[in-house]
Amino acid sequence: MTKLDAVLASRMASIALGHVTKEYPHKLDHVLLGDEDARPPRELHPIFFGSFDWHSCVHGWWSLLTVRRLFPHIPEAGPMVELAESTFTPDKVATEFAYLDRPVSGGFERPYGWAWLLYLHLEATRHPERWGDELALFARAFADRFKRYLEILTYPIRVGTHFNTAFALNLLLEWADRFDPDLARLIRERVRDWFGNDRDCQAWEPGGDEFLSPALIEALCMKRAHPALFPIWFEQFLPRLNDGQPTTLFIPATVSDRSDGKIAHLDGLNLSRAWCWKELGYAEYAETHLAAAMPHLSGHYMGEHWLQSFALLALLSGPD
């Protein structure tokens, strides 16, 4: 069984340290209203300017803080703390916060980046430094955006990419249960409304550029939001699971070209499936998917800038 130990944690921390301050190449989620808006990532986002895109930088930092908490004596821990101390400062947070007030920033990083920012804040509060305090107002802004979003979102988004509703709610619920009971109640209401009557999932996946399993992410969301209802719901949602059906859920995705950023998403699919399988109580299927993906956490920047976060989700899930 693949386990997270100090050696692997050190490797993953080294990978993340190598990209959270790497500004280029960079893919901006940025709407220009005039020439003056054509600015480099480090000016627009003085904290989250690395890792190819904003959301990957956010969860790259989540990876670093998580590894630092679990393995405080690895060689990378000291540089991580020094970098965080110079990064999570009031002036830099204020600039990131101000970006949300731009007239066309309402949909900025919705919902994937929002969820990861709140998950990062949750992790930051587990450390003795002031990082969680510095990020608190920023996190609250995204939580408020989530409330409005959940009120107007008529239908869940079920694709296996950044827009997936269930994935965001999996991360958001953990934050809301600690910091915002009203938001947690709203999440549980919407999860039951959206997914509670789903039956006999066909699992037509994977899509060619997906890093999430729509079927398994939804199942995990139901388990976290409604654990008492989950057993009977799961039997009806995947009624032939014990017969190995739908077959596609058990077979790791094949990645044909890891230099292609979209095709490389499929390594993430294998890792996120491993996370779901472990949380759902099927460790043997998780291990098959981990074995397919773990050798590829580094090697090409298209995967290297984000995969360690999904590996951590998988490695830290399930029973100890």
Disulfide bonds with the S-S distance in Angstrom:
none
